Amino acid sequence: MDKDIYVIDGEKYIKVHAGKDERGNTKFRYVKVEKYLAGEVEPLSLEAERVKRTPGKGVQKTEEQLIKKKEQRPPSSVVKKRHIKFPYLKRKVAILKFEDLTQFTYERFGEIIAQRLAKKMEEKVFTSLVMDRETVKHTCEELGLTVEDLKDPSKAKLLNETLGIQGIIMGAVYGPFATSSAPTPREKSSMAIVQIEVEFIDAARGCIVKKFAITNPLAESEQLGVLSEEKARYRAVDLAIDQILAQVAEEINRMEWFARIALVEGEKVYLNAGHQTGLKEGDLLEVYPAGDLIGTKPIGKIKVFELFGIDASVAKVIEGGGFQINDVAKPIS
């Protein structure tokens, strides 16, 4: 969620901190993406990975060093592992326009914040799928819902049942407010501050799971020169969005992934999730009654055999039956 991906020798890695050297400089190592997502966050040197994959001299020695290093780890009760269930399946998230609460400025940043937050989530939070704004807007109109209606978490359930949206991000913004000092136009220095209030709604359960306010560090927004005030405002917004991203990503990763049954035709079951979400042909899913979000009593199994449209799929019944629209489908552990 907060790492860049490096493709080296055809393998995907994440660059992570690995302590300090004898001079106090920060060291880095590369960890394979799948190991990082699985919670194996112990830094592993890129050179060790290369030697391990390359037959010949040094292979046995490298393996022995890795085994020894693993044996020196503290007990599992001491090491805090992060485990994301089915990280390859994306949780659908809707980001609504933030309400502008600053009355005395012509600038409006509510739409800008929503757009920039969506872009950063697409780049950084690999377990989320940000829904197209026009699709969400059109669906709300069909359901007779307004943005104000969605502030009632119980009504947000309708978006989960129709589009499979699991999380809704909305809120309000004060500012950004800029201040400047200008000995000369070219030496002008500006800083800005913004406060963003955020609500994260669990659309499946119909409840607010997180509510918080973010203010950016003022000094870090400083910009110089011509148009420094405008640049400082956008810098303040980006700094605040980085903080928002960290908090909502944590909530998204806690969510258990599931899809809804959109239609049943005999032995065919249509799901409101498909290629974009991460489903593949051949995936096996267990089906639960519509209200069983935890997944306690399965009523059957289905197998995905076709992906179609922007993000939908068709599965065939392989066990059980009597499925209904809005029943829950979850991958088999």
Helices and strands as residue ranges (DSSP letters): E 5-8, E 11-20, E 26-32, H 33-37, H 46-53, H 59-71, E 91-95, E 99-100, H 110-124, E 128-130, H 133-143, H 147-150, H 153-163, E 167-181, G 185-187, E 189-202, E 207-215, G 219-221, E 223-224, H 228-254, E 259-265, E 268-271, E 284-288, E 300-308, E 312-320, E 328-331
